[in-house]
Amino acid sequence: MNLLDQRLDIRRALSEPPPPLDHVLSGLLAGTVGALVGPGGVGKTMLLMQIACDIAAGLPVGGGVLTPGMVSNAGAPVVFLLAEESHDVMRWRLQAALQRIQEMAEFKDAGACDALVERLSRHLLVFPLAGKKRLKLIADGEVVEDALMKVVEIAKSARLLIVDPLRRFHSGEENDSSHMTTVVGAFERIAMQSGAAVILSHHANRSSVLGGAGDQASASRGSSALTDGIRWQANLSAVAESTASHLGIAEPHRRNLVRLDIAKANYGSKGFEPLILRRDANSGALAVAGSSGTTRRVSASDVAKTRRTSSRHTGATNVR
């Protein structure tokens, strides 16, 4: 790389209007890297499947949890790499992700459903890789160029690339900041060269789960180099007992609820308020819901009150 070629043209930057920022999700730009962080079993893969369906279809067929105003009516390609899932499991997950279309007026006739299947067949590229040879993009601290270029080629013209889970696509120590910086750099190259936004599915650390700090950017497992390097981070976490009580949610129903936060957004979404999502007990699909089943955003004051209560009881510190 010739460094001089990368110099910003100041005259042009000040004399021409800048191009509009291209958001794939609120706060997540095309050509940048983000992450969805949460403990195992909280619903990361299902939420990502629902988001993928929304973008590929161009309609909120997956529930529209993070995609309001972000999808094109024509739909756009999405690539989903799943290191831990089989074809059979993903067929089940896909049907679960699309269960909301039963409530949508647009899909009351067979023709509309057939058109949706056709559009998803073109735009949704799902690769279940469980039991296959591991696709390592970073090995021994170095980028595996052949593997990286294969992913770039698959993701070209895609709107979104999802990698689930991140740990299966590199070999190295997650607590090593140098290694995790290399990991982030590899996915930045994929994002820039393909034009797609990249979401890395990653696990939360144990202390954030036990301490009730699952909404924080620091909840990400391993070195902070990952959170520091990516441009966007969403977190899924269990709903605290104090939050459920404040919202009037009975204890037996709390186990089917999860909380969604935007923990980091370098390019917007500063005012995104946490969401309470309800998990379908049979399918695992997630939908925005309140205590009565209606849509409900948790206000900033709700979060502040419950966080103060939680901190007094657990001794946890929450620093953004």
N, C-alpha and C positions, 0 to 999 in steps of 0.2 A: 504494500500500500504506500502510495506517495502521499505523505502528510499534507503537502501543499495543495493537493487536489481537493482536500476535504475542507479547505478554508471557507468560511461563510462569506458570501458576497454582501458586505454591509450596505453598499449603495442600493443594490437591488432589494435587500431586505427592508430598507426604509422607504423605498419609492414605490413598491408594489404591495398590494394587499396580500397577506399570507394566505395560503390555501386553507380551506376549512379542515378542521381536525376530523378524521374519519373514525368514529366510535363504533366498535363491534358490539360491545356491551357498555353500559354507562360507566365511564372512566377508563375503559380498556380500548386502546387504539389499535387499529390494524397495524401490523408490523412490529408489535411490542409483545412483551412476555408478562404474563400474570400467573397467579396460582389460586387454587381453591384448597384451603387448609382445614382439616378437621380430624377428629379421632376415627379409628376404624369402626365401620358399621353405622356411621351417623347419616349416610346417604349421599356421599360425594358423587359416586358413579351414577346414581339415579338422577341427581340434579343435573349433572353434566349431560346425560342422555336427553333429558327434557329440553335443556338449552339447545343442544345440537338439533333436535327436531324442530324447534321454533325457527332457528336460523335457516335450516335446510328447506323448510316448507314456506317460509315467509309469512307465517301466521302463528299465533300462540297456541299451536296444537299440543305443545308440551306443558302448557300451563302459564307461560309468560312470566315466570318468576323474576328473571333478571333482564327480560328483553322488551319491555314496553317501549315503543317508539324506535326500537333498534333493528327491526327486521324489515327487509324489502319484500313487497308483495310477490316478487318473482322468485324469492328464495335464493339461496347461495350455497355453494359447496362447503361441507364440513368434513374434516378428517378426524377420526377417533381411533387412537391406538390404545388397546387394552391388554396389558401384559398378563393380567390375572383372571381373565374371563374367557369362557368357551363360547362357541357358536350357539349352543343350546341355551345357555344362560342369557346371552345377548338377545336372542329372539324373544325370550320372556321379558327382559327389561324394555325392549322396544315397544312391545304391546302395552306394558304397564305405563310407559311414558306417554303414550298416545290415548290413554283411557278418557281424557277430558273431552275428546272430540264427540263423545256421546251426548254431551250437553251443549254442543255448538250448533247453531241453526244452519251454518254453512254445510254441514255434513249429514243432513237428514236424508239425502238420496244417494243411491249407489254410485251414480256417475261422479259426484263430488269426491266420494271416498276413493274411487278408482283413480281420479286425477291426482289426489294426494299421494297415493301409493306410487304413481308414476314419477311424481316430482321428488319424493324421498329416494326412490330408486336411483335417480340421476344425481342428486345432490348429497346424499348421506353415505359417506364411505366409512364403514365400520370394520375394524380389523381386530377380531378377538385372537389373541396370541398365546393363550394359556397352553402350556405343554409344548410350545414351539421353541426353537433355538432363540436364546435371548438376544434382543436387539439392543446392543450396547452402543450408545453414542459417545460415551467417554469411558476410556479404560486406561488404567495405570496413569491417571492424571493427564491424559492426552485425548484430544478429540479423534474419534475414529472417522476419518474423512469419507470413506465409502458409505458407511452407515448414515452419516449426516446428510450426504448428498441424495441418498435414496429417499429420506424423509422430505427433503426440500422438493424433490421431483413430485412426490405424491401430493404435497401440500400446495403446489403451484396453482394459482387461481382460486384456492380455497379462501373462504372468509375466516374460518376458525380451524385451528389444530388443537386437539385435546390429547394430552399424554397422561395415562392413568395406569399405575401410580408412577411418579417420578423415580422412586427408588429402583425400579426394575430397569431403568434405561441408562444407568451409569453404575460403575463399580468404583468404590472409593469410600472414604470416611466422611459421613455427613457433617461431622463436627469440625472438619478441616476447612477453614475459610478459603484457603487457596484452591482446594479442589472444588468447592461449591461455586466459587467465582468462575472457574472454568466451565462448570455445568451451565450456569446462567449465560455465559458467553456463547456457548454452543447453541442454545435455544434462541438467543438473540440473532445469531447468524441465520438460523432457519426462518425466523420471523421476517427479517429484513429481505432475505433472498426469495422467499415465497410470497411475501406480502400479507400473509395471514397473521391474525392475532394468535398467540399460543397461551393455552391454560395448562398449567402443570398441576395435577392432583397430588397433594402431599399430606402427610400425617402431622397431626399436632403433637407437641411434646407432652410428657406425662404431667409436668408441674402445672401447665395451664389447664389441663383437664381437672386435676384434683383441686386446684386453687380457684376455679371459677373464672379464669381469665381467657376463656376460649375466644373472646371477641377481639383480642389484641393481636397486632401484627407479630408480636414476639411469641405467639402461640405456635409458630411454625417449628417443626422438629429440626434439630441440628444447628449448624452455624447460622448466625444472623446474616452472613453474606448472601444467602438466598433471598431473604426478605429485603435486604438493602438493595440488591441488584435488580429485582423485578420491579415493574412499574405499577402493578395493581395486585391487590390480594383480597379475596373474599374468604370469610371464615364461617364454617358450620360448627355449632356447638350445642350441647344439651341445654335445655331451658332450666335455669336455676329455680329452686323451690320458691324463693322470694319473688322472682319475676312472675311465676305462675300464680302465686297468691295475689299479687298486686293486680293482675289482669283478670282475676276471678275464675281461673282455670282449676277445676277440681284435680286433686292429686292423681286419681287413676288415669286421667287423660294426659298427664304431663309426659309420660313415656313416649307418646306418639307425636311429641312436638320437638322441633329443633329451631335454633335461632340462627339467622343469617345476618352477618355484618360485612360491610366493606371496610376492611381494616386499613387499607392503603390504596390511594388513588392519586397518582401524580398528575393526571390529566383530567381532573374533574371529580364529580360525585362527592364533593366535600360535605354536602348536606344530606347524603343518603342515611336515612334512619333505619335501625335494625328492623328486620322482619321476623315474625313468628310463622313458621311453616308447620303444617300438619302432615304427618306421614300416614298414608293409607295403610291400614293394618294388614291388608291382604297383599297389595302389590308393592308397597314401599314408595309409591309415587308421592311427590311433595307438592303441596299447594299452599298459597298464602291464606292464612285463616286466623280468626280470633276465637275467643272463648265460645262463641255461639255458632261458629262455622262461617262467619262472615269475614270479609277482608279486613285486616287490622294491621296497621303499622304501629310499632312501639315508639312512642314519642321520646324525645331526648330527656324529658323530665322523668319518664318512666324508667329509662335506663339509669339515670343518675341516682334515683331513689333506690333501685334494687342493687346497684353496684355498691352504694354506701353501706347498705344493710349487709351484703355479702362480705364486704371487706372487714366489717366489724366482727363477723362470726368466724372468718377463715384466716384473717391476718394477711390476705393477699394484697399485693400492690398492683395497680393497673396504670401503666404509663404508656402513652402512645408515642 
